[in-house]
Amino acid sequence: MTVLIAGGCGFIGLATAEHYLGAGEEVVLFDRNDLHPSARRAFDALPGRYTVVLGDIRQAEPIAQAIGDHKVDGVLYGAAVTSGPEREREAPESVIEVNLVGLAQTLKAADKAGVKRLVNISSGAAYGTGAFGATGWEGPLDEYGTREEPFKIYGMTKFGSERLVRRYAELTPLDARSVRLSTIFGPWEIDSGARDTLSAPMQTALLARAGKPALLAREDRLDWTYSRHVAAALRALMQAPADRLKSDIFNVTSARQVSVLRMGGELRQRFPTFECRLAAPGETPTVDLWGDTDRFPMRPDRLADEVGHRLPDDLAATMADFIGWMDAHGDFWPER
C-alpha cells in the first residue's frame, strides 16, 4: 500500500511516516518543507521506502500530480496551520488556505485518481467551548453527542474540514473519514513555522534537557496522547474494512488523564536533577499550558469498537520511549 501524507514533514506527518516505514510500507511525504536531516537518517534505516515531494498544498496542481505520479492508495491529510492569537489576528487567511482550501483540492485530486480512502486529521479543537461544558455536556467528549462550538479560527477550520470531508464523501465514491486528535506530544514535534503552540510536555522535556526548571502555573489534567500511538491509530483506520466503519469521525485519544507535573517526574529517570513543580508566588511559569482550564477527556470507544484499535495508556512506558527518542535525536531540537 502506498500512502501519501499531506504535511508529511510536520509533527504528525513525521510520526505517521515513521510508523508506516517501520511496517515496510511505501510513503510519499508531501510538504512545502524538506525532510529534517534527523528524520531522514531515521527513515533511511527503516524497511519501508519513502519519497519527499516538495509542494504548496494551497495550489491544486502539485498535490494532484503527486497523487497521480505515485499511484497512491490512501491519503492522510495532515497539512495544517496551528494558529495562536497573533497569527489569527495578522494572517487568518493562511489558516483557512491550508486547513480548508488545501483539503478541498486534495479531496478532488484523490477522487479523480481513484484513491481508496482519505483520512482527514482534524482536532479536538473542533469541540470548542463544548469541550469545557459550555453547551451543557458533562463527561468524556463524544463525536456525535457533544455539541461543537469552536471559538478559535483553528478549531473553526477543523470543524469545517470534517463537514467538507463528509459532504465530499456524499458526492463521490471516495471513502473519506476524519479523526479528532486529542492533545498530542512526543517524537517529531517540530517547529516548522506552522505550529504556534508547542505542547507543554515538549516544552518541559526541552527544559529538562537544557538543565532548566519547569515551572507551571497550575496542575493540568488532560488526556495527553503520544504521537507514535496516534500514528498507529491512523494506520489502523486507513486499513479498516469499510463495512466495519459506521462513523465518519473518530476520536484518537489515550483516554488517560495525566498532568505535565507527573510527566516531569518521569523525565527525572533520565535527568535526575530536573526540577518540575508549580511556580511559587512571584515566580514566572516557564511552561505555557495554553489555557487556564482543561477540557473534558475524549471518549475512545468508537475507534475501539469499529476499527478494533485502542491506544496504549502506560505512561511510564510512553515516557521511557520518549526519552529514548530524545537521546537518539538530540539534533532535532537545537539547544535553547
C-alpha positions, -999 to 999 in steps of 0.1 A, spaced: 0 0 0 13 35 -9 1 63 14 6 100 7 8 122 38 0 158 31 20 177 56 43 148 58 73 167 71 54 182 101 48 168 135 20 142 130 32 136 94 67 125 106 54 103 133 30 86 109 56 82 82 79 66 107 52 41 117 44 32 81 81 28 72 87 7 102 60 -17 88 78 -18 55 53 2 35 57 30 9 51 66 19 50 98 -1 57 129 21 41 160 5 52 192 22 64 227 15 94 220 38 121 194 32 126 164 55 146 172 86 181 156 84 175 138 117 143 123 104 159 114 71 186 94 89 160 76 110 138 68 80 167 56 59 173 29 85 137 16 83 125 -12 59 99 9 40 105 33 12 97 70 11 97 99 -14 97 135 -5 76 158 -28 80 195 -22 49 214 -30 24 240 -18 -9 224 -6 -26 257 -14 -21 250 -51 -42 223 -69 -17 210 -94 12 198 -72 -9 176 -49 -28 162 -79 4 154 -97 19 138 -66 -11 115 -60 -12 105 -97 25 100 -103 30 77 -72 -2 57 -77 -13 64 -42 -38 41 -25 -45 62 6 -42 98 16 -37 112 51 -44 149 52 -22 163 79 -13 197 64 -24 223 89 -16 257 104 -20 256 142 -26 292 150 -21 313 181 -37 347 187 -11 367 167 -15 346 136 -53 347 140 -51 385 140 -25 391 114 -29 362 89 -62 344 94 -63 336 56 -31 315 60 -50 291 84 -80 289 61 -60 283 29 -41 253 43 -67 238 66 -97 241 42 -87 251 7 -58 226 6 -80 199 19 -107 206 -8 -80 203 -35 -67 171 -21 -102 156 -19 -108 164 -55 -74 150 -66 -79 118 -46 -113 112 -60 -101 117 -96 -71 94 -91 -93 66 -76 -77 67 -41 -93 41 -19 -95 61 13 -87 96 26 -83 103 63 -86 139 74 -66 147 105 -88 170 125 -86 181 161 -103 181 195 -103 219 189 -134 213 168 -154 207 201 -145 243 211 -164 255 242 -184 223 241 -153 206 255 -155 227 286 -192 222 294 -204 254 279 -231 236 260 -243 216 289 -222 185 281 -205 168 311 -180 139 308 -160 124 280 -164 141 246 -184 121 221 -180 126 184 -218 127 178 -232 135 212 -212 166 222 -223 198 205 -194 216 189 -189 253 195 -154 261 181 -143 296 191 -108 300 176 -100 301 139 -80 268 140 -109 250 157 -134 266 132 -114 253 102 -110 218 118 -148 216 124 -153 228 88 -128 203 75 -149 175 89 -181 188 72 -162 193 40 -150 156 41 -185 144 49 -201 163 20 -174 152 -5 -179 116 5 -216 120 -2 -209 134 -36 -182 110 -48 -171 73 -45 -142 84 -23 -142 68 12 -133 98 34 -132 99 72 -120 123 98 -102 119 131 -102 143 161 -68 141 177 -65 147 215 -37 169 229 -6 154 213 30 153 224 60 132 216 86 123 189 89 146 158 72 176 173 88 202 151 88 240 149 81 241 112 67 276 111 31 262 110 29 255 148 23 284 171 16 262 202 44 239 213 30 212 236 35 216 273 52 182 276 77 191 249 84 224 265 91 205 297 113 180 280 134 207 264 138 224 297 149 191 313 175 186 285 187 222 289 191 218 327 165 244 335 135 242 358 100 237 345 76 259 364 39 256 359 11 280 368 -12 251 378 -16 213 377 -33 204 345 -53 172 338 -56 162 302 -57 131 281 -22 137 267 -17 114 238 16 101 223 24 109 187 36 73 180 4 60 193 -16 84 171 4 71 141 -6 35 148 -42 46 152 -42 64 118 -28 34 100 -54 11 117 -82 34 104 -67 36 70 -67 -2 68 -100 -10 84 -126 -26 61 -153 -1 50 -181 -23 60 -170 -22 96 -170 16 98 -203 31 107 -189 65 116 -171 92 97 -155 109 127 -133 91 153 -117 105 185 -80 95 188 -70 96 224 -52 78 252 -83 84 273 -59 87 303 -59 120 321 -24 129 334 -6 161 344 26 176 329 39 176 365 37 138 365 54 136 332 82 158 346 86 132 374 91 105 347 117 127 330 138 126 362 146 90 353 169 105 326 176 139 341 180 133 379 184 169 389 155 181 368 131 204 387 94 203 377 70 220 400 43 246 404 55 282 403 57 298 437 41 332 443 61 358 424 77 332 401 71 333 363 60 300 348 84 286 323 59 262 307 28 275 289 -3 254 293 -22 274 267 -52 280 289 -65 284 325 -88 253 324 -87 218 309 -112 204 286 -130 171 293 -112 139 280 -123 124 247 -141 91 245 -121 64 227 -149 38 222 -159 44 186 -123 38 174 -121 7 196 -155 -7 186 -154 0 148 -117 -1 140 -107 -25 167 -79 -3 179 -74 12 214 -44 34 222 -19 23 250 -22 42 283 10 31 301 26 64 310 59 50 323 65 30 291 55 60 270 78 84 287 107 59 285 101 57 248 100 95 245 133 98 264 149 72 242 138 92 211 152 124 226 186 107 232 187 94 197 177 127 180 194 154 200 199 174 168 162 176 161 158 204 185 188 228 188 199 238 223 179 267 236 
